[in-house]
Amino acid sequence: MKRLLLILLLTSALTAAAQEPLYLVNGKEVDEISSIPPDDMESVEMLPADEETIARYGEKAYNGVMVVTLRYDTPARFPAGESFDAYIASQVKWPEEETAARVVLRYTVTPEGRTVAGDELESTDSRLRRRVLKALEETPLWEPATKNGTPVASEGVLRIQLPEGKPLPRLPELIWR
């Protein structure tokens, strides 16, 4: 519910303004916020373009100010030097001759840097799901996200489709005549 409220507030604020507002993310001015995942947002506040706001933020606030507070100051960083999805895919054994399969799931990086599987969003093959979950359990520790210098939990979405480059089989369609 909180995520939906943030998305609705963000969407309505952006469409209501004829021009772009001043964006402040964790107190710093940024050019845009469309690349920030909604799950990373702790709060979003739209300040009107009134005398008080303009006096506080200057001329850049003539179209209002959108104040975004993230759940952390620095995001979690995976130490393997490649994307987390690519790392997990490389750890899972899935023969080229197998039918393509996909697993999409949420995960949490704990304040200690461990990866914990969360909600399963999609799974086309239970064998691939089991192998992905095993690879998740064996991942190296992350550098956790921090808020005010203190490690905090953060979330992400893992998307694995193997074998890479092979399309998923089409589901049969039923046509009524």
C-alpha positions in Angstrom: 0.0 0.0 0.0 2.9 2.4 0.9 4.5 1.7 -2.5 1.3 2.4 -4.4 0.8 5.6 -2.5 4.3 6.8 -3.3 3.9 5.9 -7.0 0.5 7.6 -7.2 1.9 10.7 -5.5 4.9 10.8 -7.8 2.8 10.3 -10.9 0.2 12.9 -10.1 2.8 15.4 -9.1 4.7 15.0 -12.3 1.6 15.1 -14.6 0.1 18.1 -12.7 3.1 20.3 -13.2 3.3 22.1 -16.6 7.0 22.2 -16.1 9.5 20.1 -14.1 9.7 20.9 -10.4 13.0 21.1 -8.5 13.9 17.6 -7.4 15.7 17.1 -4.1 16.8 13.5 -3.3 18.2 13.1 0.2 18.7 16.8 0.4 20.7 17.0 -2.9 19.4 18.6 -6.1 19.1 16.2 -9.0 18.0 16.6 -12.7 15.4 13.7 -12.7 14.1 10.9 -10.5 12.6 8.5 -13.1 15.5 6.1 -12.6 14.9 5.7 -8.8 13.0 2.5 -8.1 9.8 3.2 -6.1 10.9 0.6 -3.5 13.9 2.7 -2.7 11.8 5.7 -1.8 10.9 6.1 1.9 8.9 9.2 1.3 7.9 11.7 -1.4 6.6 15.2 -0.6 5.5 17.8 -3.2 5.9 21.3 -2.0 3.7 23.9 -3.8 5.3 26.8 -5.8 4.2 29.3 -3.1 6.1 32.3 -1.6 7.5 30.2 1.3 8.8 27.5 -1.0 10.4 29.9 -3.4 11.9 31.9 -0.6 13.4 28.7 0.9 14.7 27.1 -2.4 15.1 30.1 -4.8 14.0 30.6 -8.4 14.3 26.9 -9.3 11.3 26.3 -7.1 8.9 28.3 -9.4 7.3 25.0 -10.5 7.3 23.5 -7.0 9.7 21.2 -5.2 9.6 17.4 -5.0 11.4 16.2 -1.9 12.4 12.5 -2.1 13.9 10.7 0.9 15.5 7.4 0.1 15.5 4.4 2.5 19.3 4.7 2.5 22.1 7.1 1.6 24.3 4.6 -0.3 22.9 1.5 -2.1 24.1 -2.0 -1.4 27.1 -3.0 -3.6 27.7 -6.6 -4.9 31.5 -7.4 -4.7 31.8 -9.7 -7.7 32.3 -6.9 -10.2 29.4 -8.0 -12.4 25.7 -7.5 -12.1 24.1 -9.7 -9.5 21.8 -11.3 -12.1 24.8 -12.2 -14.3 26.7 -13.6 -11.3 23.8 -15.8 -10.2 23.2 -17.0 -13.8 26.9 -18.0 -14.0 26.5 -20.0 -10.8 23.5 -22.0 -12.1 24.1 -25.1 -14.2 21.5 -25.2 -17.0 22.4 -27.2 -20.2 22.0 -25.5 -23.6 19.7 -28.3 -24.8 17.2 -27.7 -22.0 14.0 -25.7 -22.7 14.4 -22.1 -21.7 13.2 -21.2 -18.3 12.8 -18.1 -16.2 12.8 -17.2 -12.5 12.0 -13.7 -11.1 12.1 -13.1 -7.4 12.6 -10.4 -4.8 15.6 -10.6 -2.5 16.8 -8.7 0.5 20.4 -7.7 1.3 20.6 -7.8 5.2 22.5 -5.2 7.2 25.1 -8.0 7.6 25.4 -8.3 3.8 23.7 -11.7 3.4 21.3 -12.3 0.5 17.9 -13.6 1.5 15.3 -14.8 -1.0 11.9 -13.1 -0.8 8.7 -13.3 -2.9 8.7 -15.4 -6.0 7.3 -13.3 -8.8 7.6 -15.8 -11.6 9.0 -19.3 -12.1 8.5 -21.3 -15.3 10.5 -24.4 -14.0 10.8 -25.6 -10.5 14.3 -27.1 -11.2 15.7 -23.7 -12.2 14.0 -22.1 -9.2 15.7 -24.6 -6.8 19.1 -24.0 -8.5 18.7 -20.2 -8.3 17.7 -20.4 -4.6 20.8 -22.6 -3.9 23.0 -20.1 -5.7 21.5 -17.3 -3.6 22.4 -19.1 -0.4 26.0 -19.4 -1.5 26.6 -15.8 -2.7 29.4 -13.7 -1.3 28.5 -11.0 1.2 27.5 -7.7 -0.1 28.5 -4.3 1.2 25.1 -3.4 2.6 23.2 -0.2 2.0 23.8 2.5 4.6 21.7 5.2 6.2 23.5 7.8 8.2 26.6 5.6 8.2 24.7 2.6 9.6 24.1 -0.6 7.5 20.4 -1.1 6.6 18.5 -3.8 4.7 17.7 -3.1 1.0 15.8 -5.0 -1.6 16.2 -6.0 -5.2 14.6 -8.1 -7.9 16.6 -11.0 -9.5 15.7 -12.0 -13.1 17.3 -15.1 -14.5 16.5 -16.7 -17.9 18.5 -19.7 -19.0 19.9 -20.8 -21.4 20.8 -17.2 -22.2 19.5 -16.0 -25.5 17.1 -18.8 -25.9 13.4 -17.7 -26.1 10.9 -19.2 -23.7 8.5 -21.6 -25.3 5.1 -20.2 -26.1 2.2 -21.4 -24.0 -0.5 -23.2 -26.0 -3.5 -21.0 -26.8 -7.1 -22.2 -26.8 -9.3 -20.8 -29.6 -13.0 -21.1 -29.4 -15.0 -21.1 -32.6 
